[in-house]
Structures are given as C-alpha cells and as structure tokens.
Amino acid sequence: VARWEHKTRALSRVFGSPRAACYCLGAVILMLNCVRSHCFTEAMKSQPKLEGLDCHWAYYSGLAILAVGTLFVISSFLALGFTGTFLGDYFGILMEAKVTSFPFSVLDNPMYWGSTAVYLGWSLMHASPAGLLLTAVVAISYTIAVLYEG
C-alpha cells in the first residue's frame, strides 16, 4: 500500500493530504496489529502447553523478554513519531535527519525485533509451542520485510 501511494499519491488525494492519508493508514495498521495479537493469543490458548516450559523460570524469562521487546517498540515509536513509524516517508513526510538515538543506536529495526520479542515472551509465559511456532513466522516475516525495505 505504501509503495502504491508513493507511485500514485492516490490515498493523499482521497484523504485530502498526505498527512491525513498516513494517519488513516497508520490507524488501519494498528487495528490489524490488534487483530493479529488477538488471533495469536487465541491460538496459544486453544493449544496444549509444553510441559517443559510450564515453570517459573520460563514464565519469568518470558516476562523479561516481553519487557525488553516492549521497551524497543515504545522507544522506537517515541523516536520516530507516528508518521515516522507508519510509513510517512512513502507519503512524502520526511524526518529532518536519520534517527540514531536509542533504540536505533543499539539495534537495527528495533520496532520489528521488539515486536518479535514481545511475541516470544508472551509464548514463553504461556508455555505455548503454538506461540513459539507463530513467533518464528513473525520473525521470518520481519526478516523478509527488512530485506525488501533495505
């Protein structure tokens, strides 16, 4: 959708401005993320637990990984802002300079890897083999996205 917008400016015309179009696309992305997270959780809840992970150390390890992932996601959003996070560059909304502060000083693509860590932590907290498999799918999807975007 973002590449299509970049080539045609169709969304910007429909919404009356690039900024309004970017905010609408961002809202759709956020809603789809909520659906994905809900489906992820329901898939975990509907499958059996992995007995070897159903213990305190796995739960607290998962909680720590989830916390680090959340830190990366939130700090990325704060560093980039809404339009920087949700493809504003495809709408012609450019940042003044490349963001190099935390978390970008620690990790390339911290939003993607933070999100993956959130799903991994959530899976460990629920001792869910289905969650671990779905986390691998998320990680592969983000790896492909990074290759495509790079």
Phi and psi in degrees as GROMACS dihedral restraints (atoms count N, CA, C in turn):
[ dihedral_restraints ]
;  ai    aj    ak    al  type     phi  dphi    fc
    3     4     5     6     1   -65.7    20    10
    4     5     6     7     1   -41.7    20    10
    6     7     8     9     1   -65.6    20    10
    7     8     9    10     1   -38.9    20    10
    9    10    11    12     1   -61.5    20    10
   10    11    12    13     1   -43.9    20    10
   12    13    14    15     1   -61.5    20    10
   13    14    15    16     1   -42.8    20    10
   15    16    17    18     1   -60.8    20    10
   16    17    18    19     1   -38.4    20    10
   18    19    20    21     1   -79.4    20    10
   19    20    21    22     1   -36.0    20    10
   21    22    23    24     1  -110.5    20    10
   22    23    24    25     1   -25.0    20    10
   24    25    26    27     1    59.9    20    10
   25    26    27    28     1    23.7    20    10
   27    28    29    30     1   -64.3    20    10
   28    29    30    31     1   -45.3    20    10
   30    31    32    33     1   -64.3    20    10
   31    32    33    34     1   -40.3    20    10
   33    34    35    36     1   -60.1    20    10
   34    35    36    37     1   -39.4    20    10
   36    37    38    39     1   -68.3    20    10
   37    38    39    40     1   -44.1    20    10
   39    40    41    42     1   -63.0    20    10
   40    41    42    43     1   -42.4    20    10
   42    43    44    45     1   -89.8    20    10
   43    44    45    46     1    -4.3    20    10
   45    46    47    48     1    89.8    20    10
   46    47    48    49     1   -13.8    20    10
   48    49    50    51     1  -165.1    20    10
   49    50    51    52     1   154.2    20    10
   51    52    53    54     1   -62.0    20    10
   52    53    54    55     1   -38.0    20    10
   54    55    56    57     1   -64.9    20    10
   55    56    57    58     1   -45.1    20    10
   57    58    59    60     1   -63.1    20    10
   58    59    60    61     1   -41.1    20    10
   60    61    62    63     1   -64.5    20    10
   61    62    63    64     1   -42.0    20    10
   63    64    65    66     1   -63.9    20    10
   64    65    66    67     1   -42.5    20    10
   66    67    68    69     1   -64.4    20    10
   67    68    69    70     1   -37.9    20    10
   69    70    71    72     1   -67.2    20    10
   70    71    72    73     1   -44.0    20    10
   72    73    74    75     1   -62.4    20    10
   73    74    75    76     1   -41.3    20    10
   75    76    77    78     1   -60.4    20    10
   76    77    78    79     1   -40.2    20    10
   78    79    80    81     1   -64.3    20    10
   79    80    81    82     1   -40.5    20    10
   81    82    83    84     1   -64.2    20    10
   82    83    84    85     1   -43.1    20    10
   84    85    86    87     1   -61.6    20    10
   85    86    87    88     1   -42.2    20    10
   87    88    89    90     1   -63.4    20    10
   88    89    90    91     1   -42.5    20    10
   90    91    92    93     1   -63.9    20    10
   91    92    93    94     1   -42.5    20    10
   93    94    95    96     1   -64.5    20    10
   94    95    96    97     1   -34.0    20    10
   96    97    98    99     1   -64.2    20    10
   97    98    99   100     1   -39.9    20    10
   99   100   101   102     1   -63.0    20    10
  100   101   102   103     1   -42.8    20    10
  102   103   104   105     1   -62.4    20    10
  103   104   105   106     1   -45.4    20    10
  105   106   107   108     1   -60.0    20    10
  106   107   108   109     1   -45.3    20    10
  108   109   110   111     1   -64.9    20    10
  109   110   111   112     1   -39.2    20    10
  111   112   113   114     1   -63.3    20    10
  112   113   114   115     1   -47.2    20    10
  114   115   116   117     1   -62.8    20    10
  115   116   117   118     1   -39.8    20    10
  117   118   119   120     1   -59.3    20    10
  118   119   120   121     1   -48.5    20    10
  120   121   122   123     1   -64.5    20    10
  121   122   123   124     1   -43.8    20    10
  123   124   125   126     1   -63.6    20    10
  124   125   126   127     1   -38.7    20    10
  126   127   128   129     1   -62.6    20    10
  127   128   129   130     1   -41.3    20    10
  129   130   131   132     1   -65.2    20    10
  130   131   132   133     1   -44.1    20    10
  132   133   134   135     1   -67.2    20    10
  133   134   135   136     1   -28.3    20    10
  135   136   137   138     1   -87.1    20    10
  136   137   138   139     1    -5.0    20    10
  138   139   140   141     1  -110.8    20    10
  139   140   141   142     1   156.9    20    10
  141   142   143   144     1   -67.1    20    10
  142   143   144   145     1   154.8    20    10
  144   145   146   147     1   -82.1    20    10
  145   146   147   148     1   156.7    20    10
  147   148   149   150     1   -90.6    20    10
  148   149   150   151     1   113.7    20    10
  150   151   152   153     1   -55.8    20    10
  151   152   153   154     1   -38.0    20    10
  153   154   155   156     1   -66.5    20    10
  154   155   156   157     1   -21.5    20    10
  156   157   158   159     1   -99.6    20    10
  157   158   159   160     1    -4.6    20    10
  159   160   161   162     1   -87.1    20    10
  160   161   162   163     1    68.1    20    10
  162   163   164   165     1  -149.1    20    10
  163   164   165   166     1   169.5    20    10
  165   166   167   168     1   -62.9    20    10
  166   167   168   169     1   -43.3    20    10
  168   169   170   171     1   -63.2    20    10
  169   170   171   172     1   -38.6    20    10
  171   172   173   174     1   -69.7    20    10
  172   173   174   175     1   -40.5    20    10
  174   175   176   177     1   -60.9    20    10
  175   176   177   178     1   -49.2    20    10
  177   178   179   180     1   -72.7    20    10
  178   179   180   181     1   -30.6    20    10
  180   181   182   183     1   -64.1    20    10
  181   182   183   184     1   -44.3    20    10
  183   184   185   186     1   -61.6    20    10
  184   185   186   187     1   -41.2    20    10
  186   187   188   189     1   -62.2    20    10
  187   188   189   190     1   -41.7    20    10
  189   190   191   192     1   -66.0    20    10
  190   191   192   193     1   -42.7    20    10
  192   193   194   195     1   -64.4    20    10
  193   194   195   196     1   -41.7    20    10
  195   196   197   198     1   -61.3    20    10
  196   197   198   199     1   -41.5    20    10
  198   199   200   201     1   -64.8    20    10
  199   200   201   202     1   -43.2    20    10
  201   202   203   204     1   -64.6    20    10
  202   203   204   205     1   -42.9    20    10
  204   205   206   207     1   -60.8    20    10
  205   206   207   208     1   -43.1    20    10
  207   208   209   210     1   -63.1    20    10
  208   209   210   211     1   -39.8    20    10
  210   211   212   213     1   -58.9    20    10
  211   212   213   214     1   -45.7    20    10
  213   214   215   216     1   -64.7    20    10
  214   215   216   217     1   -42.7    20    10
  216   217   218   219     1   -65.2    20    10
  217   218   219   220     1   -48.9    20    10
  219   220   221   222     1   -67.7    20    10
  220   221   222   223     1   -43.5    20    10
  222   223   224   225     1   -67.9    20    10
  223   224   225   226     1   -32.8    20    10
  225   226   227   228     1   -63.6    20    10
  226   227   228   229     1   -46.8    20    10
  228   229   230   231     1   -60.4    20    10
  229   230   231   232     1   -43.7    20    10
  231   232   233   234     1   -65.8    20    10
  232   233   234   235     1   -36.3    20    10
  234   235   236   237     1   -71.8    20    10
  235   236   237   238     1   -35.9    20    10
  237   238   239   240     1   -92.9    20    10
  238   239   240   241     1   -25.8    20    10
  240   241   242   243     1    76.7    20    10
  241   242   243   244     1   175.1    20    10
  243   244   245   246     1   -64.1    20    10
  244   245   246   247     1   -50.2    20    10
  246   247   248   249     1   -71.2    20    10
  247   248   249   250     1   -30.1    20    10
  249   250   251   252     1   -69.7    20    10
  250   251   252   253     1   -33.7    20    10
  252   253   254   255     1   -75.6    20    10
  253   254   255   256     1   -41.2    20    10
  255   256   257   258     1  -106.6    20    10
  256   257   258   259     1    53.7    20    10
  258   259   260   261     1    66.1    20    10
  259   260   261   262     1    28.5    20    10
  261   262   263   264     1   -57.3    20    10
  262   263   264   265     1   -30.4    20    10
  264   265   266   267     1   -62.2    20    10
  265   266   267   268     1   -30.1    20    10
  267   268   269   270     1   -71.2    20    10
  268   269   270   271     1   -19.4    20    10
  270   271   272   273     1   -95.6    20    10
  271   272   273   274     1     3.4    20    10
  273   274   275   276     1    84.4    20    10
  274   275   276   277     1    11.4    20    10
  276   277   278   279     1   -96.5    20    10
  277   278   279   280     1    98.9    20    10
  279   280   281   282     1  -103.8    20    10
  280   281   282   283     1   148.9    20    10
  282   283   284   285     1   -80.8    20    10
  283   284   285   286     1   156.4    20    10
  285   286   287   288     1   -67.6    20    10
  286   287   288   289     1   -34.0    20    10
  288   289   290   291     1  -150.6    20    10
  289   290   291   292     1   160.1    20    10
  291   292   293   294     1   -64.8    20    10
  292   293   294   295     1   137.0    20    10
  294   295   296   297     1   -80.2    20    10
  295   296   297   298     1   121.6    20    10
  297   298   299   300     1  -122.5    20    10
  298   299   300   301     1     0.3    20    10
  300   301   302   303     1   -78.0    20    10
  301   302   303   304     1   174.9    20    10
  303   304   305   306     1   -56.2    20    10
  304   305   306   307     1   137.4    20    10
  306   307   308   309     1   -91.8    20    10
  307   308   309   310     1    -2.2    20    10
  309   310   311   312     1   -68.4    20    10
  310   311   312   313     1   -19.2    20    10
  312   313   314   315     1   -77.4    20    10
  313   314   315   316     1   -14.1    20    10
  315   316   317   318     1  -105.9    20    10
  316   317   318   319     1   -32.5    20    10
  318   319   320   321     1  -152.2    20    10
  319   320   321   322     1   135.9    20    10
  321   322   323   324     1   -74.8    20    10
  322   323   324   325     1   141.4    20    10
  324   325   326   327     1    55.0    20    10
  325   326   327   328     1    52.3    20    10
  327   328   329   330     1   -64.1    20    10
  328   329   330   331     1   -24.6    20    10
  330   331   332   333     1   -66.6    20    10
  331   332   333   334     1   -45.3    20    10
  333   334   335   336     1   -65.1    20    10
  334   335   336   337     1   -49.3    20    10
  336   337   338   339     1   -74.6    20    10
  337   338   339   340     1   -28.9    20    10
  339   340   341   342     1   -66.0    20    10
  340   341   342   343     1   -42.2    20    10
  342   343   344   345     1   -62.9    20    10
  343   344   345   346     1   -42.2    20    10
  345   346   347   348     1   -61.9    20    10
  346   347   348   349     1   -41.0    20    10
  348   349   350   351     1   -64.2    20    10
  349   350   351   352     1   -37.0    20    10
  351   352   353   354     1   -60.3    20    10
  352   353   354   355     1   -46.8    20    10
  354   355   356   357     1   -66.0    20    10
  355   356   357   358     1   -38.5    20    10
  357   358   359   360     1   -63.5    20    10
  358   359   360   361     1   -47.6    20    10
  360   361   362   363     1   -60.5    20    10
  361   362   363   364     1   -42.8    20    10
  363   364   365   366     1   -61.6    20    10
  364   365   366   367     1   -40.9    20    10
  366   367   368   369     1   -64.8    20    10
  367   368   369   370     1   -43.8    20    10
  369   370   371   372     1   -65.3    20    10
  370   371   372   373     1   -40.3    20    10
  372   373   374   375     1   -61.9    20    10
  373   374   375   376     1   -29.7    20    10
  375   376   377   378     1  -100.3    20    10
  376   377   378   379     1     5.9    20    10
  378   379   380   381     1    49.6    20    10
  379   380   381   382     1    44.7    20    10
  381   382   383   384     1  -106.3    20    10
  382   383   384   385     1   112.6    20    10
  384   385   386   387     1   -66.2    20    10
  385   386   387   388     1   -34.2    20    10
  387   388   389   390     1   -63.2    20    10
  388   389   390   391     1   -40.8    20    10
  390   391   392   393     1   -63.7    20    10
  391   392   393   394     1   -40.2    20    10
  393   394   395   396     1   -64.4    20    10
  394   395   396   397     1   -40.7    20    10
  396   397   398   399     1   -64.8    20    10
  397   398   399   400     1   -44.0    20    10
  399   400   401   402     1   -66.0    20    10
  400   401   402   403     1   -34.3    20    10
  402   403   404   405     1   -62.5    20    10
  403   404   405   406     1   -39.6    20    10
  405   406   407   408     1   -62.7    20    10
  406   407   408   409     1   -38.7    20    10
  408   409   410   411     1   -63.6    20    10
  409   410   411   412     1   -43.0    20    10
  411   412   413   414     1   -60.8    20    10
  412   413   414   415     1   -46.4    20    10
  414   415   416   417     1   -62.2    20    10
  415   416   417   418     1   -41.5    20    10
  417   418   419   420     1   -65.1    20    10
  418   419   420   421     1   -42.5    20    10
  420   421   422   423     1   -61.0    20    10
  421   422   423   424     1   -44.1    20    10
  423   424   425   426     1   -67.8    20    10
  424   425   426   427     1   -35.7    20    10
  426   427   428   429     1   -62.7    20    10
  427   428   429   430     1   -42.1    20    10
  429   430   431   432     1   -64.7    20    10
  430   431   432   433     1   -41.9    20    10
  432   433   434   435     1   -61.2    20    10
  433   434   435   436     1   -42.5    20    10
  435   436   437   438     1   -63.7    20    10
  436   437   438   439     1   -41.9    20    10
  438   439   440   441     1   -64.0    20    10
  439   440   441   442     1   -41.1    20    10
  441   442   443   444     1   -69.3    20    10
  442   443   444   445     1   -43.0    20    10
  444   445   446   447     1   -73.5    20    10
  445   446   447   448     1   -32.8    20    10
